[in-house]
Amino acid sequence: MPRVEPRQITVQPPITGQETLLDVQDITVSFDGFRAIQNLSLKVPRGSLRVLIGPNGAGKSTLLDTIIGKVRPVGGRVLFAGRDITRLPEHVIAGLGICRKFQAPGVLEGLSVRENLLLAARKHKGVFATIQGRPTQAEETRVQELLTLTGLKGKADVSAAELAHGEKQWLEIAMVVAADPELLLLDEPTAGMTAQETAQTAELIRSLVGKHTVMVIDHDMHFVELLQAPITLLHQGQVFREGDLDTLRRDPEVMEIYLGRPKENAHA
Ligand SMILES: Nc1ncnc2c1ncn2[C@@H]1O[C@H](COP(=O)(O)OP(=O)(O)OP(=O)(O)O)[C@@H](O)[C@H]1O
């Protein structure tokens, strides 16, 4: 397959008239001299949803790692709500309201759905949280909100171990949401899900938008389509294209480097 050189394009912010929450400015990330990300810039408006796609090795995870402070760029900077967070320690960045799903305390299988959510809500308030003691009114309200959000109301008292794969993923998302993050980063949230679970996950994520800003990485184009959100396509560590799915699908170079590749993208 001929190599298609990535080119930086200038794109209008997909959602106009909104304040930028995340402003990634010209970052370069190097692993022993290999540039996994090169001069990448990206703006995400507050309260919006953004989908990150791209071939394997395009730099999607590295970008999220850089945003959360796990990886340090050798050039450029990351602004969050106008503040330069590029050199801040990971826990400080998390404290500012950036949460990545895998950072969530995993679901505790020995506890019920309700108990997991209560624990997540309490952990948000203090590190040494337990499920001992009656929930306060505020905690009860929060748990109910999270149960409604995930559609798990009917399973509140079911042990987390008994949940289906998709339900467990929703519980995990709810546990991250319990921390009330301003920016939520989700890495392939639908991996291993059935088509119906995938559709419900898209609905769940869309319901978070507005109150939260959400960035999702996924390879499943059916899911991406359901999210109905602006897409940033990464390729070889750079922004290759930005736009809606229909526009990207009409672009022969996009088809060439990504959407036309059946192996990485069975649903394209
Ligand atoms: N810690 C590391 N050390 C060395 N190279 C790395 C490291 N992390 C990532 N890379 C390389 O950087 C490039 C980008 O990787 P990254 O995981 O960000 O891609 P990705 O778009 O998330 O891919 P995938 O869709 O397969 O998860 C790849 O070539 C990868 O091998």
The ligand as an ORCA input file, in Angstrom:
! r2SCAN-3c Opt
* xyz 0 1
  N       6.211      3.472     26.195
  C       6.521      3.394     24.881
  N       7.780      3.180     24.481
  C       8.104      3.106     23.182
  N       7.215      3.258     22.177
  C       5.941      3.463     22.510
  C       5.520      3.552     23.884
  N       4.176      3.771     23.910
  C       3.784      3.825     22.616
  N       4.832      3.638     21.782
  C       4.797      3.664     20.323
  O       4.224      4.897     19.956
  C       3.366      4.718     18.815
  C       1.972      5.195     19.191
  O       1.402      4.266     20.085
  P      -0.048      4.425     20.690
  O      -0.262      3.300     21.631
  O      -0.222      5.791     21.192
  O      -0.947      4.235     19.393
  P      -2.532      4.026     19.303
  O      -3.012      4.925     18.224
  O      -3.140      4.165     20.635
  O      -2.616      2.521     18.807
  P      -3.720      1.372     19.105
  O      -4.926      1.711     18.318
  O      -3.037      0.154     18.604
  O      -3.934      1.353     20.601
  C       3.424      3.252     18.454
  O       4.378      3.085     17.428
  C       3.897      2.586     19.734
  O       4.619      1.404     19.467
*
